[in-house]
Amino acid sequence: MKSLSACKNCHLLTDKDRCPHCSDQTVKRWSGYVIIRDPAKSQIAKKMNITKPGKYALKVR
């Protein structure tokens, strides 16, 4: 299993080198994560400017 990387721009967690949402570079240095199921109803998603469901890193370095 490949380890997850986080997008520098939108914080999406993925196993790819480029983010599938915004095509930005991903990095291995991230901490904490949150799973967003319904961005329209989530206060965390609103605070993080997340509009699509998925798994996101809380902090990306």
PyMOL Python script that loads the backbone (N, CA, C, O; Angstrom):
from pymol import cmd

cmd.read_pdbstr("""\
ATOM      1  N   MET A   1       0.841  -1.186   0.000  1.00  0.00           N
ATOM      2  CA  MET A   1       0.000   0.000   0.000  1.00  0.00           C
ATOM      3  C   MET A   1       0.882   1.244   0.000  1.00  0.00           C
ATOM      4  O   MET A   1       1.820   1.351   0.790  1.00  0.00           O
ATOM      5  N   LYS A   2       0.580   2.160  -0.872  1.00  0.00           N
ATOM      6  CA  LYS A   2       1.343   3.394  -0.989  1.00  0.00           C
ATOM      7  C   LYS A   2       0.913   4.372   0.105  1.00  0.00           C
ATOM      8  O   LYS A   2      -0.271   4.453   0.434  1.00  0.00           O
ATOM      9  N   SER A   3       1.859   5.108   0.665  1.00  0.00           N
ATOM     10  CA  SER A   3       1.520   6.072   1.712  1.00  0.00           C
ATOM     11  C   SER A   3       0.826   7.299   1.102  1.00  0.00           C
ATOM     12  O   SER A   3       1.013   7.619  -0.072  1.00  0.00           O
ATOM     13  N   LEU A   4       0.038   7.960   1.917  1.00  0.00           N
ATOM     14  CA  LEU A   4      -0.736   9.108   1.456  1.00  0.00           C
ATOM     15  C   LEU A   4       0.104  10.379   1.458  1.00  0.00           C
ATOM     16  O   LEU A   4       0.980  10.570   2.301  1.00  0.00           O
ATOM     17  N   SER A   5      -0.187  11.232   0.500  1.00  0.00           N
ATOM     18  CA  SER A   5       0.409  12.561   0.404  1.00  0.00           C
ATOM     19  C   SER A   5      -0.709  13.578   0.458  1.00  0.00           C
ATOM     20  O   SER A   5      -1.856  13.265   0.138  1.00  0.00           O
ATOM     21  N   ALA A   6      -0.382  14.794   0.861  1.00  0.00           N
ATOM     22  CA  ALA A   6      -1.383  15.860   0.957  1.00  0.00           C
ATOM     23  C   ALA A   6      -1.088  16.947  -0.068  1.00  0.00           C
ATOM     24  O   ALA A   6       0.066  17.296  -0.317  1.00  0.00           O
ATOM     25  N   CYS A   7      -2.150  17.469  -0.652  1.00  0.00           N
ATOM     26  CA  CYS A   7      -2.023  18.570  -1.600  1.00  0.00           C
ATOM     27  C   CYS A   7      -1.653  19.844  -0.838  1.00  0.00           C
ATOM     28  O   CYS A   7      -2.227  20.139   0.210  1.00  0.00           O
ATOM     29  N   LYS A   8      -0.700  20.586  -1.369  1.00  0.00           N
ATOM     30  CA  LYS A   8      -0.286  21.840  -0.729  1.00  0.00           C
ATOM     31  C   LYS A   8      -1.381  22.900  -0.794  1.00  0.00           C
ATOM     32  O   LYS A   8      -1.452  23.771   0.073  1.00  0.00           O
ATOM     33  N   ASN A   9      -2.223  22.834  -1.799  1.00  0.00           N
ATOM     34  CA  ASN A   9      -3.241  23.851  -2.013  1.00  0.00           C
ATOM     35  C   ASN A   9      -4.556  23.542  -1.282  1.00  0.00           C
ATOM     36  O   ASN A   9      -5.019  24.346  -0.472  1.00  0.00           O
ATOM     37  N   CYS A  10      -5.154  22.376  -1.569  1.00  0.00           N
ATOM     38  CA  CYS A  10      -6.490  22.081  -1.016  1.00  0.00           C
ATOM     39  C   CYS A  10      -6.478  21.074   0.134  1.00  0.00           C
ATOM     40  O   CYS A  10      -7.528  20.809   0.719  1.00  0.00           O
ATOM     41  N   HIS A  11      -5.311  20.503   0.473  1.00  0.00           N
ATOM     42  CA  HIS A  11      -5.124  19.576   1.599  1.00  0.00           C
ATOM     43  C   HIS A  11      -5.724  18.188   1.382  1.00  0.00           C
ATOM     44  O   HIS A  11      -5.763  17.395   2.322  1.00  0.00           O
ATOM     45  N   LEU A  12      -6.190  17.872   0.184  1.00  0.00           N
ATOM     46  CA  LEU A  12      -6.740  16.546  -0.098  1.00  0.00           C
ATOM     47  C   LEU A  12      -5.659  15.494   0.084  1.00  0.00           C
ATOM     48  O   LEU A  12      -4.523  15.687  -0.349  1.00  0.00           O
ATOM     49  N   LEU A  13      -6.005  14.383   0.721  1.00  0.00           N
ATOM     50  CA  LEU A  13      -5.075  13.269   0.874  1.00  0.00           C
ATOM     51  C   LEU A  13      -5.244  12.312  -0.296  1.00  0.00           C
ATOM     52  O   LEU A  13      -6.361  11.915  -0.630  1.00  0.00           O
ATOM     53  N   THR A  14      -4.129  11.945  -0.914  1.00  0.00           N
ATOM     54  CA  THR A  14      -4.146  11.079  -2.081  1.00  0.00           C
ATOM     55  C   THR A  14      -2.867  10.252  -2.128  1.00  0.00           C
ATOM     56  O   THR A  14      -1.905  10.558  -1.424  1.00  0.00           O
ATOM     57  N   ASP A  15      -2.851   9.215  -2.945  1.00  0.00           N
ATOM     58  CA  ASP A  15      -1.633   8.413  -3.110  1.00  0.00           C
ATOM     59  C   ASP A  15      -0.897   8.799  -4.396  1.00  0.00           C
ATOM     60  O   ASP A  15       0.055   8.129  -4.794  1.00  0.00           O
ATOM     61  N   LYS A  16      -1.335   9.866  -5.034  1.00  0.00           N
ATOM     62  CA  LYS A  16      -0.731  10.323  -6.289  1.00  0.00           C
ATOM     63  C   LYS A  16       0.252  11.479  -6.054  1.00  0.00           C
ATOM     64  O   LYS A  16       0.260  12.090  -4.985  1.00  0.00           O
ATOM     65  N   ASP A  17       1.080  11.768  -7.068  1.00  0.00           N
ATOM     66  CA  ASP A  17       2.050  12.868  -6.988  1.00  0.00           C
ATOM     67  C   ASP A  17       1.408  14.229  -7.256  1.00  0.00           C
ATOM     68  O   ASP A  17       1.945  15.265  -6.864  1.00  0.00           O
ATOM     69  N   ARG A  18       0.260  14.217  -7.924  1.00  0.00           N
ATOM     70  CA  ARG A  18      -0.498  15.440  -8.219  1.00  0.00           C
ATOM     71  C   ARG A  18      -1.908  15.286  -7.680  1.00  0.00           C
ATOM     72  O   ARG A  18      -2.471  14.192  -7.707  1.00  0.00           O
ATOM     73  N   CYS A  19      -2.470  16.361  -7.197  1.00  0.00           N
ATOM     74  CA  CYS A  19      -3.827  16.351  -6.638  1.00  0.00           C
ATOM     75  C   CYS A  19      -4.866  16.127  -7.744  1.00  0.00           C
ATOM     76  O   CYS A  19      -4.836  16.818  -8.762  1.00  0.00           O
ATOM     77  N   PRO A  20      -5.782  15.173  -7.557  1.00  0.00           N
ATOM     78  CA  PRO A  20      -6.828  14.968  -8.560  1.00  0.00           C
ATOM     79  C   PRO A  20      -7.866  16.098  -8.603  1.00  0.00           C
ATOM     80  O   PRO A  20      -8.574  16.236  -9.601  1.00  0.00           O
ATOM     81  N   HIS A  21      -7.970  16.908  -7.539  1.00  0.00           N
ATOM     82  CA  HIS A  21      -8.937  18.023  -7.515  1.00  0.00           C
ATOM     83  C   HIS A  21      -8.383  19.269  -8.191  1.00  0.00           C
ATOM     84  O   HIS A  21      -9.057  19.873  -9.026  1.00  0.00           O
ATOM     85  N   CYS A  22      -7.157  19.660  -7.836  1.00  0.00           N
ATOM     86  CA  CYS A  22      -6.634  20.945  -8.335  1.00  0.00           C
ATOM     87  C   CYS A  22      -5.322  20.827  -9.111  1.00  0.00           C
ATOM     88  O   CYS A  22      -4.780  21.843  -9.545  1.00  0.00           O
ATOM     89  N   SER A  23      -4.801  19.620  -9.295  1.00  0.00           N
ATOM     90  CA  SER A  23      -3.573  19.349 -10.063  1.00  0.00           C
ATOM     91  C   SER A  23      -2.315  19.961  -9.465  1.00  0.00           C
ATOM     92  O   SER A  23      -1.305  20.073 -10.160  1.00  0.00           O
ATOM     93  N   ASP A  24      -2.346  20.359  -8.202  1.00  0.00           N
ATOM     94  CA  ASP A  24      -1.177  20.927  -7.537  1.00  0.00           C
ATOM     95  C   ASP A  24      -0.278  19.799  -7.011  1.00  0.00           C
ATOM     96  O   ASP A  24      -0.698  18.644  -6.940  1.00  0.00           O
ATOM     97  N   GLN A  25       0.936  20.138  -6.651  1.00  0.00           N
ATOM     98  CA  GLN A  25       1.917  19.197  -6.105  1.00  0.00           C
ATOM     99  C   GLN A  25       1.468  18.656  -4.752  1.00  0.00           C
ATOM    100  O   GLN A  25       0.863  19.389  -3.970  1.00  0.00           O
ATOM    101  N   THR A  26       1.753  17.383  -4.460  1.00  0.00           N
ATOM    102  CA  THR A  26       1.469  16.810  -3.144  1.00  0.00           C
ATOM    103  C   THR A  26       2.780  16.590  -2.388  1.00  0.00           C
ATOM    104  O   THR A  26       3.840  16.438  -2.996  1.00  0.00           O
ATOM    105  N   VAL A  27       2.693  16.577  -1.063  1.00  0.00           N
ATOM    106  CA  VAL A  27       3.864  16.398  -0.216  1.00  0.00           C
ATOM    107  C   VAL A  27       3.581  15.325   0.836  1.00  0.00           C
ATOM    108  O   VAL A  27       2.427  15.069   1.178  1.00  0.00           O
ATOM    109  N   LYS A  28       4.635  14.709   1.339  1.00  0.00           N
ATOM    110  CA  LYS A  28       4.512  13.657   2.352  1.00  0.00           C
ATOM    111  C   LYS A  28       4.413  14.218   3.769  1.00  0.00           C
ATOM    112  O   LYS A  28       4.006  13.499   4.683  1.00  0.00           O
ATOM    113  N   ARG A  29       4.772  15.470   3.969  1.00  0.00           N
ATOM    114  CA  ARG A  29       4.796  16.062   5.309  1.00  0.00           C
ATOM    115  C   ARG A  29       3.469  16.729   5.640  1.00  0.00           C
ATOM    116  O   ARG A  29       3.225  17.881   5.281  1.00  0.00           O
ATOM    117  N   TRP A  30       2.621  15.982   6.330  1.00  0.00           N
ATOM    118  CA  TRP A  30       1.327  16.481   6.763  1.00  0.00           C
ATOM    119  C   TRP A  30       0.989  15.836   8.100  1.00  0.00           C
ATOM    120  O   TRP A  30       1.579  14.823   8.474  1.00  0.00           O
ATOM    121  N   SER A  31       0.045  16.421   8.813  1.00  0.00           N
ATOM    122  CA  SER A  31      -0.356  15.838  10.092  1.00  0.00           C
ATOM    123  C   SER A  31      -1.853  16.015  10.301  1.00  0.00           C
ATOM    124  O   SER A  31      -2.441  17.014   9.887  1.00  0.00           O
ATOM    125  N   GLY A  32      -2.456  15.030  10.950  1.00  0.00           N
ATOM    126  CA  GLY A  32      -3.875  15.045  11.244  1.00  0.00           C
ATOM    127  C   GLY A  32      -4.725  14.965   9.998  1.00  0.00           C
ATOM    128  O   GLY A  32      -4.329  15.442   8.934  1.00  0.00           O
ATOM    129  N   TYR A  33      -5.885  14.366  10.127  1.00  0.00           N
ATOM    130  CA  TYR A  33      -6.785  14.352   8.981  1.00  0.00           C
ATOM    131  C   TYR A  33      -8.231  14.354   9.437  1.00  0.00           C
ATOM    132  O   TYR A  33      -8.562  14.003  10.569  1.00  0.00           O
ATOM    133  N   VAL A  34      -9.074  14.762   8.506  1.00  0.00           N
ATOM    134  CA  VAL A  34     -10.511  14.808   8.742  1.00  0.00           C
ATOM    135  C   VAL A  34     -11.189  14.238   7.498  1.00  0.00           C
ATOM    136  O   VAL A  34     -10.738  14.462   6.375  1.00  0.00           O
ATOM    137  N   ILE A  35     -12.264  13.507   7.709  1.00  0.00           N
ATOM    138  CA  ILE A  35     -13.038  12.976   6.596  1.00  0.00           C
ATOM    139  C   ILE A  35     -14.313  13.807   6.482  1.00  0.00           C
ATOM    140  O   ILE A  35     -15.099  13.892   7.425  1.00  0.00           O
ATOM    141  N   ILE A  36     -14.501  14.406   5.336  1.00  0.00           N
ATOM    142  CA  ILE A  36     -15.671  15.240   5.069  1.00  0.00           C
ATOM    143  C   ILE A  36     -16.643  14.457   4.192  1.00  0.00           C
ATOM    144  O   ILE A  36     -16.315  14.092   3.063  1.00  0.00           O
ATOM    145  N   ARG A  37     -17.822  14.206   4.712  1.00  0.00           N
ATOM    146  CA  ARG A  37     -18.833  13.462   3.956  1.00  0.00           C
ATOM    147  C   ARG A  37     -19.829  14.387   3.276  1.00  0.00           C
ATOM    148  O   ARG A  37     -20.253  14.119   2.152  1.00  0.00           O
ATOM    149  N   ASP A  38     -20.206  15.472   3.943  1.00  0.00           N
ATOM    150  CA  ASP A  38     -21.182  16.417   3.395  1.00  0.00           C
ATOM    151  C   ASP A  38     -20.666  17.840   3.626  1.00  0.00           C
ATOM    152  O   ASP A  38     -20.969  18.450   4.651  1.00  0.00           O
ATOM    153  N   PRO A  39     -19.892  18.365   2.682  1.00  0.00           N
ATOM    154  CA  PRO A  39     -19.281  19.691   2.860  1.00  0.00           C
ATOM    155  C   PRO A  39     -20.281  20.820   3.104  1.00  0.00           C
ATOM    156  O   PRO A  39     -19.953  21.795   3.781  1.00  0.00           O
ATOM    157  N   ALA A  40     -21.479  20.705   2.572  1.00  0.00           N
ATOM    158  CA  ALA A  40     -22.483  21.765   2.735  1.00  0.00           C
ATOM    159  C   ALA A  40     -22.957  21.892   4.176  1.00  0.00           C
ATOM    160  O   ALA A  40     -23.341  22.982   4.602  1.00  0.00           O
ATOM    161  N   LYS A  41     -22.938  20.801   4.932  1.00  0.00           N
ATOM    162  CA  LYS A  41     -23.416  20.809   6.316  1.00  0.00           C
ATOM    163  C   LYS A  41     -22.282  20.849   7.342  1.00  0.00           C
ATOM    164  O   LYS A  41     -22.543  20.953   8.541  1.00  0.00           O
ATOM    165  N   SER A  42     -21.048  20.770   6.898  1.00  0.00           N
ATOM    166  CA  SER A  42     -19.902  20.671   7.812  1.00  0.00           C
ATOM    167  C   SER A  42     -19.300  22.039   8.126  1.00  0.00           C
ATOM    168  O   SER A  42     -18.920  22.782   7.220  1.00  0.00           O
ATOM    169  N   GLN A  43     -19.217  22.362   9.408  1.00  0.00           N
ATOM    170  CA  GLN A  43     -18.573  23.605   9.828  1.00  0.00           C
ATOM    171  C   GLN A  43     -17.066  23.554   9.564  1.00  0.00           C
ATOM    172  O   GLN A  43     -16.460  24.563   9.204  1.00  0.00           O
ATOM    173  N   ILE A  44     -16.468  22.381   9.743  1.00  0.00           N
ATOM    174  CA  ILE A  44     -15.029  22.220   9.481  1.00  0.00           C
ATOM    175  C   ILE A  44     -14.747  22.441   7.998  1.00  0.00           C
ATOM    176  O   ILE A  44     -13.776  23.112   7.650  1.00  0.00           O
ATOM    177  N   ALA A  45     -15.579  21.889   7.127  1.00  0.00           N
ATOM    178  CA  ALA A  45     -15.406  22.070   5.686  1.00  0.00           C
ATOM    179  C   ALA A  45     -15.504  23.550   5.306  1.00  0.00           C
ATOM    180  O   ALA A  45     -14.738  24.034   4.473  1.00  0.00           O
ATOM    181  N   LYS A  46     -16.438  24.254   5.913  1.00  0.00           N
ATOM    182  CA  LYS A  46     -16.571  25.683   5.633  1.00  0.00           C
ATOM    183  C   LYS A  46     -15.334  26.448   6.083  1.00  0.00           C
ATOM    184  O   LYS A  46     -14.860  27.336   5.373  1.00  0.00           O
ATOM    185  N   LYS A  47     -14.808  26.113   7.257  1.00  0.00           N
ATOM    186  CA  LYS A  47     -13.623  26.791   7.782  1.00  0.00           C
ATOM    187  C   LYS A  47     -12.390  26.519   6.914  1.00  0.00           C
ATOM    188  O   LYS A  47     -11.541  27.392   6.737  1.00  0.00           O
ATOM    189  N   MET A  48     -12.303  25.281   6.371  1.00  0.00           N
ATOM    190  CA  MET A  48     -11.161  24.892   5.539  1.00  0.00           C
ATOM    191  C   MET A  48     -11.395  25.165   4.049  1.00  0.00           C
ATOM    192  O   MET A  48     -10.535  24.853   3.225  1.00  0.00           O
ATOM    193  N   ASN A  49     -12.552  25.747   3.693  1.00  0.00           N
ATOM    194  CA  ASN A  49     -12.921  26.025   2.295  1.00  0.00           C
ATOM    195  C   ASN A  49     -12.954  24.759   1.446  1.00  0.00           C
ATOM    196  O   ASN A  49     -12.460  24.754   0.318  1.00  0.00           O
ATOM    197  N   ILE A  50     -13.531  23.690   1.979  1.00  0.00           N
ATOM    198  CA  ILE A  50     -13.649  22.424   1.273  1.00  0.00           C
ATOM    199  C   ILE A  50     -15.038  22.335   0.658  1.00  0.00           C
ATOM    200  O   ILE A  50     -16.043  22.558   1.334  1.00  0.00           O
ATOM    201  N   THR A  51     -15.086  22.006  -0.635  1.00  0.00           N
ATOM    202  CA  THR A  51     -16.363  21.915  -1.327  1.00  0.00           C
ATOM    203  C   THR A  51     -16.681  20.505  -1.821  1.00  0.00           C
ATOM    204  O   THR A  51     -17.804  20.245  -2.252  1.00  0.00           O
ATOM    205  N   LYS A  52     -15.702  19.583  -1.764  1.00  0.00           N
ATOM    206  CA  LYS A  52     -15.907  18.218  -2.234  1.00  0.00           C
ATOM    207  C   LYS A  52     -15.673  17.229  -1.097  1.00  0.00           C
ATOM    208  O   LYS A  52     -14.775  17.441  -0.283  1.00  0.00           O
ATOM    209  N   PRO A  53     -16.459  16.148  -1.021  1.00  0.00           N
ATOM    210  CA  PRO A  53     -16.237  15.134   0.012  1.00  0.00           C
ATOM    211  C   PRO A  53     -14.886  14.444  -0.181  1.00  0.00           C
ATOM    212  O   PRO A  53     -14.394  14.327  -1.303  1.00  0.00           O
ATOM    213  N   GLY A  54     -14.298  13.991   0.918  1.00  0.00           N
ATOM    214  CA  GLY A  54     -13.032  13.268   0.847  1.00  0.00           C
ATOM    215  C   GLY A  54     -12.274  13.327   2.157  1.00  0.00           C
ATOM    216  O   GLY A  54     -12.796  13.796   3.168  1.00  0.00           O
ATOM    217  N   LYS A  55     -11.031  12.846   2.132  1.00  0.00           N
ATOM    218  CA  LYS A  55     -10.161  12.831   3.295  1.00  0.00           C
ATOM    219  C   LYS A  55      -9.137  13.956   3.122  1.00  0.00           C
ATOM    220  O   LYS A  55      -8.461  14.032   2.095  1.00  0.00           O
ATOM    221  N   TYR A  56      -9.025  14.830   4.129  1.00  0.00           N
ATOM    222  CA  TYR A  56      -8.178  16.019   4.037  1.00  0.00           C
ATOM    223  C   TYR A  56      -7.211  16.102   5.224  1.00  0.00           C
ATOM    224  O   TYR A  56      -7.552  15.722   6.344  1.00  0.00           O
ATOM    225  N   ALA A  57      -6.016  16.598   4.962  1.00  0.00           N
ATOM    226  CA  ALA A  57      -5.024  16.825   6.005  1.00  0.00           C
ATOM    227  C   ALA A  57      -5.366  18.119   6.736  1.00  0.00           C
ATOM    228  O   ALA A  57      -5.817  19.086   6.122  1.00  0.00           O
ATOM    229  N   LEU A  58      -5.152  18.133   8.036  1.00  0.00           N
ATOM    230  CA  LEU A  58      -5.395  19.350   8.806  1.00  0.00           C
ATOM    231  C   LEU A  58      -4.232  20.333   8.686  1.00  0.00           C
ATOM    232  O   LEU A  58      -4.432  21.547   8.675  1.00  0.00           O
ATOM    233  N   LYS A  59      -3.005  19.790   8.595  1.00  0.00           N
ATOM    234  CA  LYS A  59      -1.823  20.642   8.512  1.00  0.00           C
ATOM    235  C   LYS A  59      -0.882  20.081   7.452  1.00  0.00           C
ATOM    236  O   LYS A  59      -0.530  18.902   7.493  1.00  0.00           O
ATOM    237  N   VAL A  60      -0.477  20.916   6.507  1.00  0.00           N
ATOM    238  CA  VAL A  60       0.459  20.516   5.442  1.00  0.00           C
ATOM    239  C   VAL A  60       1.683  21.399   5.533  1.00  0.00           C
ATOM    240  O   VAL A  60       1.568  22.622   5.614  1.00  0.00           O
ATOM    241  N   ARG A  61       2.855  20.789   5.522  1.00  0.00           N
ATOM    242  CA  ARG A  61       4.105  21.561   5.635  1.00  0.00           C
ATOM    243  C   ARG A  61       4.794  21.682   4.309  1.00  0.00           C
ATOM    244  O   ARG A  61       5.856  22.297   4.220  1.00  0.00           O
TER     245      ARG A  61
END
""", "prot")
cmd.dss("prot")
cmd.show_as("cartoon", "prot")
cmd.util.cbc("prot")
cmd.orient("prot")
